[in-house]
Amino acid sequence: MSRVFEVHELHDGHEVTLGGLRLTSRAVEHGLPAFGLRAEHGGHSLAYSGDTGPCPALDDLARDADLLLCEADSSTWPSDEPRWHCTPEDAGATARRAGVGRLVVTHVGPSLSPEEATRRARTAFGGPTHCAHEGDVYSPSGT
């Protein structure tokens, strides 16, 4: 593989620019190494939570992003346990705190329907909220 790829281990705060695309990773809360990602190009930005519970690193990645793609894996989470996944309310609250333009929930867990996860996230966010589906395309113009 080294003849084809130049491999670099991902780490918190890793940044790389490929052409006009800037990628930034942040270590997020998942109980084992996990990363969220921010992609920026042409004045537009997308933040992706990866697998995580709510955490300051996710808020930083999402800050003022045009679109936040955020997991909504868990219906509820016990208050006395570490948070390794987001509920729909966590996804919506992260989007609200970060001031994102749109929220797209993904990685919806088996205890939720996509419609319920989207509705709950929308209520917590208060802004445009959708559920990711295979083949969806989101443009900076909001479509």
Disulfide bonds with the S-S distance in Angstrom:
none
